[in-house]
């Protein structure tokens, strides 16, 4: 099969090509796994963190990609919940022990045996991928493959954060950064909380214009003081400066996530 391989770590520059297209063997499948034909795979900032060494893969070469939508083409001997033809998604978490206190309280990301798709095992930048059946999600027919892929990371992160704020319709929400996750949160907020005003803080004029086009009531620079105090702010950036700046816009006693 064809895949995009990461062979070495290093800074990404203007003309760099960190991934290499290559023919590799189709993945082996264990009894508790399924074999997927990859239909779509989203691109995430975490891939940059892997390539540049901030969260390095334990082995190289590795196939990146953790927003995977695929069709089941074969199932292992102990798999009963999936069958060939099912459309499923594989997200960042692809493995954990299933027995520790973290796993038993739905916090598998803290498990000492945690495995990440596209970092600890090969991911979705390939024609085929194997995955443990317990860590797959059924994809509703309402979504196309391409629409569903970003929901497996950017969408999931944004939804969980929004839920944790306990935001009520009519309260004000701030979004720091306006990448994939924030765009999905904005759309979700407008649907769930039609009377909530969303304020966006982003460093580029292009991002601020996009926020306004998608329904934000105000958009300013990351370090700018907004026109109103906010009841919750979601920071979708991987940086420290926006965290400090966001606190200036948060009403006392409310949530920053």
Secondary structure by P-SEA (a helix, b strand, c coil): cbbbbbcbbbbbccccccbbbbbbccccccccbbbbccccccccaaaaaaaacccccccccbbbbcbbbbbbcccccccccccccccccccccccccccccccccccccccccccccccccccccccbbbbccccbbbbccccccccccccccaaaaaaaaaaaacccccbbbbbccccaaaaaaaaaaaaacccbbbbbbbccaaaaaaaaaacccccccccccccccccbbbbcccccaaaaaaaaacccccccc
